Each structure stands twice: as C-alpha cells, then as structure tokens.
Amino acid sequence: MTVPRSPGASVPSLSRLTVIALAAVGASVLSACAGPHSRTASAARETAPSRTSSSEQQVATAFRLSTGAADGERHASVGGAGDVEVSGGKISSVALTTTEGQAVRGTVAADHRHWSPDAGLAYGTSYRLVVRASDEAGRARTRRLSFTTLAKDERLIGMFTPEDGSTVGVGMPVSVTFNKPVDDKKAVERGIRVTDDSGQQVVGHWFGDQRLDLRPQTYWKAHTRVTLSLRLNGVKGGADAYGTQDKTVRFTIGRRQVSTVDAAAHTMRVVRDGRTVRTVPITSGAPGRTTYNGQMVISEKLISTRMDGATVGYKGEYDIPDVPHAMRLSTSGTFIHGNYWAPDSVFGHSNVSHGCVGLDDVRGGGDPGQDAAWFYDSSLIGDVVVVEHSHDHTIAPDNGLNGWNMTWQQWQSGSALG
C-alpha cells in the first residue's frame, strides 16, 4: 500500500486559483481594490459617464490577478497557496514572506504570467504575499494578502491500493483508506475518480468513515488500463481534516484468472481467460473451523510466513513457521497457502484446516513442482478465488477487498454521490 506524498510547488490552473483583483480603468483603481470603501467607489464609477474607449475597456476586463490562497485563509495548501497567476498582464514582482519576515524564494515563468515558490511551504505557518503586476496597457496593480497553511495534524491523507505501475488481477478494486474520519463524504468522493480504457462505469462505496472502495459492476476487463485520479488538495473532509493530495495513479489489468474452490469436493479449478488450466486438490476448513464462502480477492503475497493461531482467535491451537506461498484473502486471516505439515493423503480428500485453503507443499516452498508453488507463481494480487459449498456464511464485503459479494444495487447505495 502506498502513502502518496503531498504535492510539491507547482503552477496551478487558473480555475483552482482564487481571483483576488480585477482591473478597473482610471487612477483610482488601487484604492478601489484595496480600500474599505471599494464597493461604494466601484458603484459610483459604474453610474458615472464613461470616458474610456472600448479598447481600454477590453484591456481592463481581460486582466486577472489570482493566487492559490484567499486573503485570511487558515487552511491553505502547502503545495499551491503561494502560487500567483496573471492573465491580461504580467507580473512585475512577488514578495512572499513568513510573518516573522523570512523570505520564500520563488521563480517567475518566462512569460511573466506565473510565479511559484521553489519548494512547498511549511505546514502551520502564516505568510504575507505582495504581488505587483501591470495590465497590457502598462497600468500597475498591487495586491497584499495574508494566509496560514494547513497544520500537519489537519492533513487528510488517503492511502491507496493498487500501486502506481502495477499489474493486477481482474478482481482488484481501488481502495482508499484515510488517516482521519471523513464527515463530508460527498466532497471527498467527488475528488476521487477511477476510469478505465474500456469505458466501464466505476462507482465508489464507503465502508465506514475512513475507507472508500471503487469498482465496476463486473470484474475489470482483461488487459485494460485503469487510472485513479486523486484531486483532494484543499478539499475539506471534516473538522480539522483537509486534503493535500493531487495525484494520478495508473495500473494495468492482467489476464483474467478466477479460481473456484469446491470445499465439498476438495478441489480448486483454475480458469484463465475462459479456459481451465489446472484442477488442484486442496484441503479447506474442518468442521467447526470452516472456510468462508464467497468471492475473495488476493490482497497480499508472501513467499513464506509464520502463522500463529493466537492472531486469529485460535490461541494455543497452532503456531507454524515457514508457511510457504501464502496469499491473503481476508483481513481476518483467511489465506490460500502451501501446507507441508499435513499428510499428502488429505489433499483432495478431507478438510483439516482452521479456515484457510491449503495446497500441497514443502516447508519453505523450495520445490517448484508442488501445487502451491505453481499456484503462487501463476497468481496476481487482485486475482479472484471463489469458495463454494463450505458450511459457512459468505464473507463480509469489507473483510478484505471483497466487495464483489454485494449486488450492484447494494454497492451503489454506498456511494455518497447517489
């Protein structure tokens, strides 16, 4: 799982900047923009006969001076609050300092229409910004404002899976887990978009206040590319919870592999791209320790691990080192893994596990000819393992990445966007 960094200083688009000054014609412009009686002065000019030409009016109307923070803002982004943009004119000078007088270095673009700090601003710090610019007619404009950046403990950060650049199975949802509870789910969900190049509709579903999963109605189409756009910078998710991320993540869907475990028949049929490539003998949960039914997504792969029953409610019943080829199917501890401690005779014939699906293997997984080694090497994170005919209930959708166990209507009902 990846924790995205806060974005560095960059030039934001005009639509994300706060427009803080519009040019007006005449020598009284500065007092009208900056003085406490600017609205009255402006109204008076609007009713007075105009002596300006139409070309002068066009120049004045086109001028915009914009910044990444509004005057008095208290939760400004460290990545964009100091940015300045001018249209219909050029920047003459920018002075950005902390309230203690420490100057912030910045760079003006070659066209003198954009300025941004050379590095991200400090968290929880108050700044003063003075911008001097001129419109296309050469008339000077000055604007002063103050703002305070977001404090570190106010950051709303989404940790997401899958990772950028990865290749995953067709069952892999996009899952975003937040470090703080989200009160305004609609605002946050609106800032997260998932698309794929096959055009499937992707909808989000909230599991509680800190987790948003997104998926299409059916499994992803094989060999497609998926894009996750996190546009959360400046989004208020709740009291003292403000987004900082502005990030694009791209991953690829691999071939389609769905494996079906029949707990009653003690077999697993592996189907890849519509063709059965292998049927593997397995052992699943014994009576009283049965395996969940349902569609489960591989969320983690471990070449070797230790399994201690105390971590999943079976204290004292087992503590097994060097468990080979382990792939996680649930948060609560369901794995499909190699089993070297049971006799070969149980695979394909009886269920003896504590709820996991076991395949024949050797300790440490060093024999590539074993069934578990083959399945591990043949599987991707995001592949689907379906368990059926077990004497247990269907796994909860939020126990792992297993939202496929909800109907599409149930899934859509969990979206804050309706």
N, C-alpha and C positions, 0 to 999 in steps of 0.2 A: 504494500500500500504506500502511496506516495503522498507526502505533505508538500504542496506547492509553495514556492516562495512568494512573498509579496512582490509585486512588480516593481522594477526599478523606475527611475525617472524616464519619462518618455513624453513625446508631444501628443496630447490627446486630440481627438477630433473636436471640431467646433461644437458639435451637438452635445458634448459632455462638459463643455466649459460653461462657466457662469458669465453671462453678458453683464458687464458692470458699467459700461458707458456707451451712449450713442451720441455721435457728434450733432451739434446744432450750429446754425450759422450765426456769426457775429462775435464780437469781443466779449460778450457776457457768458460765453459757453462754460468756462471753468467755474464761475460762481454758481451757475445753474446746476452743474453736475455735483459739485461738492458742498454747496451751502445748504443750511437747514431749510431754506425757503425755496428750494429749487422747483417744487411743483407749482407754487404760485407764480414764480417768474416765468416758467415754461408756459403756463396758461395765458399769461399776459402777452407773451410773444405770439402765441397762436392766434390771438384775436387782433393783433396789430397788423396793419397793412405790410405786406412783404415787399422788400426792395431787392431781394436776391433774384438772380437769374435762374432759369430752370436747370442749367448745367451745374451751378453751385449747389442747388438743392439735391441733385442726383449724387454729387460727391459726398454731401453731408449724410444723406440717407444710407450710403453704402458703408460708412465707417463703423466698425465694431471693435471694441477693445474688451477682451474676455480673459478670464483667469480660471484656474482649476479649483478655486475656493471662493466662497462668498465672504463678504465683509462680516466679521463677527462669528463665522462658522467655528464650531467647537470640536468637531469630529472629522476634520479634513484628512484626506488621503495622503500618506507619506509619499506615495508614488506619483501623484499628479497635482497636488494642491499648489505647488509653486509655478506651474506652467502658465505661460502667457501666450495669447494669440491675437493677432490684429488682422482684420480684413478691411480693405479700402484705405489702407495706410501702411506705415512702417513703424517699427519700434525704434525709439531713439536711445533709451537706456532703461535698465531694470536694476533695482536695488532690493535684494531680499535679505533680511537680517532677522536674527532672533531678537526678542525683546531686550536681551542683555547686550545687544549690539554686535554679535558675531555674524560676520558676513557669510553668505552662501554663494559659492561660485556657480556660475551658470554659463550657458552658451547660447548665442543667438544664431538662428539659421541664416544661410547665405542670402535669403530673400528678405531678411529683417522683418519677417512676419510671425516668427515663432521664437520663444525663449523657454528654456527649461533648465532646472538645476542639473549639475553634473552627476549628482548622486541623489538617492532617495533622502527625504527629510527625516529628522529624528522623530520618534514617537513621543507623544505627550509634551510637545514643545510649542510655545507661542511665537509667531512670526509677524513681521511687518513687511509689506510689499509696496514699493513705489514704482510705478510704471510711467514712463514718458514716451509718447508716440506722437506722430503727426499724420494728418489725413493726406489724401492725394493732392490737395490744394496747398499743402505745407503748413496748415494751421496746427499749432502744438496742442497737445492734450496731456493732462497729468491725472493720475488716479492713485489714491492711497487706500490701503485696506489692511486689516489685521485678522489673523485666524489662528486657531490652535489645532494641531494634528491629533489624530486618534491616539489614545494611550494604548500601550501594549496589551493590557488586560481587557481591553474593549474589543479586540480583534475577533471576528467571526471567521474561522478557518474551516474549510471543507477538505477533509482527507478522502481521496477518491481511489477507486479501482475500476477498471484495469489501468495499468501503467501506459504512459505515452510510448508508442512504438512497438507495443507488444502484439502478439498474435494469440488469439483466444478462441475457445470453442463457441458453438452457436447458442449456448445457453447463458452466456456471460452477461448479466445486467451491468449497467453503470450504477455504482453505489457510492454515495457521498455521505460521509459521516462528519458531523460538525462538532467542534470543541465546546460549543455552548448550545443551550436550548434555543430553538427558533420559535418566536412568537408570531412573527409576520411571515407565515409560510408562503403566502401568495407572492410577496415581494421577492423572497429568496428563490422560489421555484421559477419565477419569471426570468430570473437572471441565469438560469441553467438550461441549456438546450442541447439535445442529442439528436443527431441526424445521421443517416447512412446513405450510401450512394445508390441503394436500390429503392429508396423512397418510402420505406416503411414508416408508419406513424409511431412515434415513441412518446410514451406517457409516463409521468412520474407518480410514485406512490410513497407517502410518508409512513414510516414505521416509527411512531412516537415523535418526539420533538427534535431529534438530533440525527435522524437518518432518512435520506431520500434515495430510493432506487428508481431507475428509469429503464424501461424495456419496451419492445414492440409487442403486438398481440400474440404472435407466434415466434418461435426461435428465429434468430437472425438468419438471413440467407448466407450460405457458404461463400467465402471468398469476396466478401464486401468490405468496404472501409467505413469506419464509424468515426464521427467527430463529436467530441464533448467540448462545449463552449461554456466556460465559467466567466460570467460577466457580473461579478459581485462587488467590485470595487465601489465603495460608498453606499452600498445597499444596507439599510437598517433592518436587521433581522429581529431585533428585540431591544429591551432596555440594556444599554451598555454592550451591544453586540452589533458591530458594523463590519461589513465585508471588506476585504482587502484584495481579493484575487481578480485578476484579469488574465485568463489563461486559456489556451486551446490545446486539447489533447486528442491525438489521433491513434487509433489502433485498428487491427485487421482481424476479421473473422476467418478462421481457417476452414478446413474441410468439415463436413457435418458428421459428427460421431455421437451416437446415442446408444448407450449400453443398458440392457434390461436385465435386472436380477430377478429371477423367479425363486423366491425363498422356499417355496414348497418343493420345487424340482431340484433345488441346489445347483442351479446353473446361471451363467450370465452370457447373454448373447450380445456380441459387439457388432453393431451395424454402422458402417461408414459409407456415406454418400449413397445410401439406399441398398447396400449390399452387405450381407452377413460375412464378416471376415474371420470370425472365430467364435466358438462357443466354449466357455471356460467353466470347469467345475469349481464351485465355491462352497463356503460354509457361512451361514449368517447367524443371527441371534437365536440363542437357545430359548426354550420355554421359560417365561418369566423375565427374560432379558432380550426380548425380541427387537428386531430392526424396524425402524420407521418405514412405512410405505411412502411412495410419492416420488416426485421429480426432484432430484438433488443435483446441485452444480458443484463440480470440483473447484474449490476455492484456494487450495494450497497443496504443494507437492513437496514431500520430504523424502530424500533418498534413504534416510534411516533416522529413527527417533526412539524415545523411551515412552512407554505407555504405562501410567500409574493409575490404577482404579480409583485412588483417593481423589483424583481431579474430576471425576465424573460420577461420584456417588457410590462407588464400589470399593470403599476403603478396605484394605486387607485381602481383597479377593484376587488381585493380580498386580504385579509390578514387573514389566517385561522390558528388558533393554534391547537395543539394536533391532527394533521392529523395522523391517525393510519395506521400501516402496509404498510409503503411506501417503494417501491423498485424502484431504479433509472434505467431508460432505456436509457437516453441520457445525455450528458454533458450540453446540453442547457436547461434541466429542465423537460423532459418528465419522468413521474413516472407512475407506476401502484400502486394504493393505496386504502385504505379504505376511504369511503365517508359517513359522518354522517349528513351533512347539507342539502343534497338533500332529497326529499321525496322518500319513498320506491317505489313509482309508476314509477319513471324514469328508474330504473334498468331493463334492458331487453326491454325497450320501446322507449327511446329517448336519444339523445346525448346533454348534457348540460355542459360539462367541458370546460376548457381552453386549451385542448390538451392532458391532461392525460387520462388514463384509470381508471375509478372509479368502485369500488365494494362496495356493501352494508356493512356498519359497524356502530359501535357506537363510540362516542368520547373517545379517549384514547386507544381504542382497547381492552377493558376488557372483551368482550363477545366472547369466543372461538367458539361459534356456528355461528358466522357471516361468510359470504362468504370470505370477505377479510382476516379474521383471518385464515381460513382454507388454503387459497392460500399462505399466507405468511409462514405458518408453513410447507407447502408442497414444498416450493421452495428453491433452492440453488442459491448462486451467480454463474453466469455462465449459468443458465437456459435460454432458448430462449423463447421470446414472439414475435410472428409474428402478425403484424397488416395488415389487408387487407380490401378492399372495403371502404376505407376512401377517402374523396375528398381532398386529399393532395398528395404531391410527396413522393418519397421514401427517407427515412432518409439518410443523408450523412454518408459514411462509417467511417469517423473519428469523428463523433458526438457520443461519447461514444465508446463502444467496438463493433462496428457494421460493421466490415469489411466483414461480410458474405453477404452483399449486393453488393459485387463486384463479377464478374465472376472470375474463377480461372486464366484465362489468364490475366485479369486486375490485379489481386493480384500478380502474378508472375512478372509482368512488374515493380512492385515497389521494387523489390529486387535489391540491389547493386551488388549481385553476379551473376546476369544474369540467 
